[in-house]
């Protein structure tokens, strides 16, 4: 370990980037916010610029720094080659800010594991705009199920729940099961007939995850169609947990839940019930720390 190390964790999600940093001489942890840095959305150059600028701004009051250790969890950097390319560019960009620099880039879901369990074993279920099930075995191997994106997967996600809700509205317009989703979508978005719904979805292209709260609220109010949607979605997500555990029995029996969908207690309760039914002997709790805490923990481990 160098004499004056500085540790930085970054969580670059879809809309914002969070930084958490600490050093031996710092009176406390430093936290900052920045714009989105998903390379699939803003491009590699902009991603590097956002991440490096946040780090450099944080370092201004701390120089000289002997060693800089950075871990970035980056949405949109899921492949190893993308992660390595981003890490290499960040390392070069930050090369003048410390005598030596170590950089690790992982997908943003990976830092959630470290936020929940440190370097130990456990499983996380993430349900936000998308969804994924990720675990670390007792032997240290990472395993995942899902992570296919909204076109191929993401059950239980905001996108999937919102999409299913709009399908139910379309079916109601066709003469299918009645649901309070229809008047609520009409009130919220001004869409209450076939042509308007088709135009809104296919031409305006709204973020379908924004419809998910209407589905959850309708379920909480007793709407059968909405409840069936919610039950089906959380069951599909929990089925992915079963698939992962079918591949290995070497995961500590504990689950951490996180993501924007878990902020709704009705959704969280439905997911907890499904997990209790499928993995009854496992502990389940909502993640207590922000994922960026996991990035900072990984930064500290980089040079051990």
N, C-alpha and C positions, 0 to 999 in steps of 0.2 A: 504494500500500500504506500502510495506517495505521501509526501509531507503535507501537501495542501490539496487534497482532492475535492472536487465539486461534483455533485450528483444531480442529474436532471431526469425526471420522468415526464413524458409527453403522451397525452391522449388526444389524437387527432381524429375526431369523429366526423359525422356528415355535415354538421353545421358550425361547430366551434372546435378550437384546440385548447386544451388545458395543459398548463405546465405546473409541476411541483418540483421544487429543488431544495437541497440542503447541503450544508458543508459543516466542517468541524468548528469554524469560526463564526458561522451565522447564528444570530440570536434565536432564530426559529425558522420554520419552513417558509419558503417563498412560493407564492402562487400567482400565476398570471393567466390571462385569457387572450386568445387570438382568433383570427378568422379560420374558416375551414381549410383543411390541407389534404383532403382526399385526392390523390394523384389521378384517379379515374375521372374526377369531376373538374378539378382546377388545373390539371397537367403537372408533370414532374417538376418543371422549373418553378412554378408557383408554390408547390408543396415544399420544396427545398427552401425557398425564400421565406415562407411563413414560419417553418420550424426553426430555421437557423436564426431568424430575426428575434424570435421569442427568447431563444437561448442567449444570444448576444446581448440583448437588452438586460437580461437577468444578470449577466456576468459583469456588466460595467462597474458596478459598485464592489466587486469582489476581487478584481485583479490585484496582484498576479495570481493566476491559478496554475498549480503545478500539473494536475491531471484532471481532465474533464471526462466524465463517464455519463453517457446519454442512452436511455432506452426510450424509443418512440413506438407506441401502439398506434398503427395507422389504418384507418378504414380505407378500403380500396387497394391495399397492398397485401393481397392474400397469397401470391405466389412467391416462392423463395427467390427467384431471379429479380422480381420487383423489389422485394425487401432488401436484397443485397445491393442493387443499384442505388436505391434511396440512401442506404447506410453509407455507401462509398462517397456519394456526393455530399452528404452532410458532414462526413469526416473531413473531406477536403475543405469545405466551406468554413468549418470551425477550426481549421488547423492553426490559425494565427491567434486563437483566443486562449490557448493553453499550451504548455510544453509538450503534452501528449494528450491524445483524444481517443476514446473508445466509443463506438456507436453500435447499437443494436436496433434493428427495426423488425417488429413483428406485427401481425394483424391485431387490431384493437381488441378483439375478443380474448386474445391470449393474456393480456395484462389483467383481465378480470379474474383469471385463475389465481394470479399472484396477489391480487387485492383480497381475495377471499381466503386463501390458504397459505400464502407465502410460497415457499418452495415445496410444500408438502402435497400429499395426494388429496383429491376431491373432484367434484364435478360441478360445473356451472351450466345453468340454463339461461340463455339470453333471449329475451323477447322484447324487441323494440320495433323499429320499422321493418327489420328482418328478424331472423331467429337462427340460433345455432345451439348445439349441445357440445360441450367441450370438457374433457377430463384429463387429469394427470394421474398416472398409475403410481403405485408405491415405488416402482422402479424408476420413475422419472420420465416415462414416455408419455407424450401428449397424444390424445386421441380425440377425434371429432366426428360428429354426424350432423348432416345438414350443411349450411353455409353455401347453398346452391344459388341463392338470389331469388327474387320474387317470380321470375319466369319459370323456374324449375322446382322451387321448394318454399321454404320459409313458413311452415305451418305455425299457427299460433301467433304470428307477427301482426303488427298493426296493418301492414299491407294486405295480408291474407284475410284478416277479419273484416277490414273495410271492403275488400273486393267481394267477399261472400255476402256482406250486407247489401251491396248494390245488386248482386245477382238475385237476392230475395225480393228486392224492390221490383226488378224486371219481371220476375215470375208473378208477383202480385198484379202487375199491370197486364200480364197475359191471362189472368184469371186464376192464378195459383193461390196458395195459402195467403190469407190476409195477415198483415203485420203492421204494427205502429211505426215501423221503419219508413214506410211509404210517406205518411204525413210529416214525419220528422225530417226526412231528407228534403221534402218539398219546402218545409219551413226554413231549413238551414241553407239550402242551395237554390231554391226556386225551381226545382225540377219535379214535375208531377205528371208527365206524360211521355209517351214513347220517344217522339222525335227529340224532345228536350234532353232526355236522359242519354240517348245515343250521341247527340252533339256534345254534351258536356263531358262524357267519358272519352270519346274518341277524338274530338277536336280540341276541346279545352284542356284535356289531359290533367285533371286535378290529381293531387297526391292522395291516392286512395286510402293511405293510412289515416288521413284526417277524418275519415268516416267511421273508423273503429270505435271512437268514444260513443257515437250514436248507437252502435250495436250493443255495446256493453251496458249503456244506460237503459236501453230497451229491454235487455235481459233482466237487469235489476228490477225493472218495473213489471216483470211477469210476462213479457211477450214470448210466446212459445217458439216462434221462428228464430228470434234473436238468441234465445237460450240454446236451441239446437245448434246454431252456428257456433256459439262460444264453446259448448261442450265438445263438438266435433274438432274444433281447432286445438283446444288444449290437449285432447286425447291424441291427436296426431303428433303434437310436440312431445308428449310423454312417451309415445311409441318410439321416438328417436332415442330417448334415454334407454329404453329397453334394448334397442338394437345395439347401442354402444356397450351396455353391460353384458350383452350376449357375446361380445367379442373378447371380453376380459373380466376376470373376477378379482383383479388386482387394484381396484379403486376403493379408497377409504369411503365408507358409507355416509357421506354427507353431501348435501346439495346446496348451492347458493344460487339464488334467483336475482336477476337484474335486468334492466332495460326499461324503457318508457312505459311499456304495458303494465309493468308491476306497480306503477304508481297508482293504478286504479285498484282499490281493494276488492271490488267484485271480481275482476279478472284474476287477481292474485289468489283469492279464495278458491276459484274454480280450478286453477292450476295446482294449488296445494291438494285439493281433494283428489284430483286425478293422480298425482304423485303418491299420495297416501294409499290409494287403491292398488297401484302397480308396484311400488317399492316401499311397503309399509314399515320396514325396519330402518329406513334411512332418516337422518335428521334433515330438515328443510328449513332454510331461513333466507330472508331477503338480505342481499349483500350489504354489509354495514359501512363499507368504505367505497369511495369513488374509485373507478378502475385506474385512474392516474396514480393512485397509491401503489398499485401493483407495478406500474412502469418504474416508479422510483425504487421500489424494492429490487427489481431486475437490474436497474442501473447500478445499485450497490453491489450486486453479485457479479457484475461483468468481469471484474479483475481479481476475483477471489482465487 
